[in-house]
Amino acid sequence: MAVALSEKLGIPPVHLDQLHHLPGTDWQQRPEAEFAALHDAAIHKERWVIEGSYSRLIPQRLARATGVIVITSNHWRRSFRYLKRTLANQPDRAGHLQGAKDSISWSMLKWILFETRNSDVIYAEVLQEFGLPTVQCHTAAALNNLYRTWDLPVRR
């Protein structure tokens, strides 16, 4: 979605996973202060499309945002997608970490299956506080419909 919107609007996409992790690693995290500085630099640009959540940084992002698209899915589906993209390890995938050495992480699976299970409810509460225009897609059909409605470039 971020890539499609960025192409349509002529704005480079920002993938938070790429800011949060060190290139050329197996998704090793940057120091928190460095990640926060990269995040803040991205949101202080005049226009941006950001993909990712990192809830601890959402408040300052929402304070500058003009709208939000929330894409959620079942935790089992997210787990399957994580396994699929990790095993495929496609370096041209949007949001892929440059030079990454992907491997399946049990801590990541645990995070997807258990720790983010109700994240859509938490995000909905936070978004309500900011009162931004929000579009929510909870199914693939809703997401595909949004692509058609907004005449976005087809997903790759």
C-alpha positions in Angstrom: 0.0 0.0 0.0 2.8 2.5 0.9 4.5 1.9 -2.4 1.3 2.2 -4.4 0.4 5.5 -2.6 3.9 6.8 -3.0 3.9 6.1 -6.7 0.5 7.7 -7.2 1.4 10.8 -5.1 5.1 11.1 -6.2 6.4 10.7 -2.7 9.1 8.2 -1.7 7.8 5.6 0.7 9.3 5.2 4.2 9.5 1.7 5.5 9.9 1.8 9.3 11.5 -1.7 9.4 14.3 -0.3 7.3 14.9 2.5 9.7 14.6 0.3 12.8 17.1 -2.3 11.6 20.7 -2.3 10.5 21.3 -3.1 6.8 23.2 -6.2 6.0 22.2 -8.0 9.2 19.6 -10.6 10.1 17.3 -7.8 11.1 19.4 -6.5 14.0 17.8 -3.5 15.7 19.5 -0.1 15.6 20.0 1.7 18.9 16.6 3.2 20.0 17.8 6.8 19.9 19.2 6.3 16.3 15.9 4.8 15.2 13.9 7.6 16.8 16.1 10.2 15.1 15.6 8.6 11.7 11.8 8.3 12.3 11.6 12.0 13.3 13.6 13.1 10.3 11.2 11.2 8.0 8.0 12.7 9.6 9.4 16.3 9.5 9.6 16.2 5.7 6.8 18.1 4.0 5.1 15.0 2.6 5.5 11.3 3.4 3.9 7.9 3.2 5.0 5.6 6.0 4.6 1.9 6.3 4.8 0.3 9.7 3.6 1.0 13.2 6.2 1.0 16.0 3.5 2.1 18.5 6.0 3.9 20.8 6.5 6.5 18.0 2.9 6.7 16.8 1.9 9.8 18.8 4.5 12.1 17.1 3.7 10.6 13.7 0.0 11.1 14.1 0.5 14.7 15.3 1.9 15.4 11.8 -0.2 13.0 9.7 -3.2 14.1 7.5 -4.7 10.6 7.5 -4.2 7.0 8.4 -4.7 3.6 6.7 -4.9 0.7 9.0 -4.4 -2.7 7.5 -5.0 -5.6 9.8 -5.4 -9.3 9.5 -5.7 -12.5 11.5 -2.6 -13.3 13.5 -2.4 -16.7 11.8 -2.4 -15.1 8.4 0.3 -12.6 9.5 2.4 -15.6 10.7 2.0 -17.3 7.4 3.0 -14.2 5.5 6.0 -13.7 7.7 7.2 -17.3 7.1 6.5 -17.0 3.4 8.4 -13.7 3.0 11.3 -14.9 5.2 11.7 -18.1 3.3 11.4 -16.4 -0.1 13.9 -13.7 0.9 13.2 -11.5 -2.1 15.6 -8.6 -2.1 13.3 -6.5 -4.3 10.3 -6.8 -1.9 9.1 -3.4 -0.7 10.4 -2.8 2.8 13.1 -5.5 2.5 16.2 -4.7 4.5 19.2 -4.0 2.2 21.6 -6.9 2.3 19.5 -8.7 4.9 20.3 -12.3 5.8 16.8 -13.5 6.6 16.1 -16.4 8.9 13.0 -17.4 10.8 13.0 -15.9 14.3 11.0 -17.6 17.0 10.8 -14.4 18.9 9.2 -12.8 15.8 6.7 -15.6 15.5 5.9 -15.2 19.2 5.4 -11.5 18.7 3.1 -12.0 15.8 1.0 -14.8 17.4 0.7 -13.5 20.9 2.0 -10.0 21.6 0.2 -8.3 18.7 -3.0 -10.3 18.8 -5.2 -7.4 19.7 -3.2 -4.6 18.1 -6.0 -3.5 15.9 -8.1 -2.6 19.0 -5.2 -0.7 20.5 -4.5 1.2 17.3 -8.2 2.1 17.0 -8.2 3.6 20.4 -5.1 5.7 19.7 -6.4 6.9 16.4 -9.7 8.0 18.0 -7.7 10.4 20.2 -6.2 12.2 17.1 -9.4 12.4 15.1 -7.7 11.9 11.8 -9.5 10.6 8.7 -8.9 6.8 8.9 -9.5 4.0 6.4 -9.5 0.5 7.8 -9.0 -2.7 5.8 -9.5 -5.9 7.8 -9.7 -8.3 4.8 -7.9 -8.8 1.5 -11.1 -8.0 -0.3 -11.3 -4.6 1.5 -7.7 -3.9 0.6 -8.3 -4.8 -3.1 -11.4 -2.6 -3.2 -9.3 0.3 -1.8 -6.8 -0.2 -4.6 -9.6 -0.1 -7.2 -11.4 2.8 -5.7 -8.3 5.0 -5.4 -7.0 3.8 -8.8 -3.7 2.7 -7.2 -1.0 0.8 -9.1 -1.5 -2.9 -8.9 0.2 -4.7 -6.0 3.3 -6.7 -7.0 
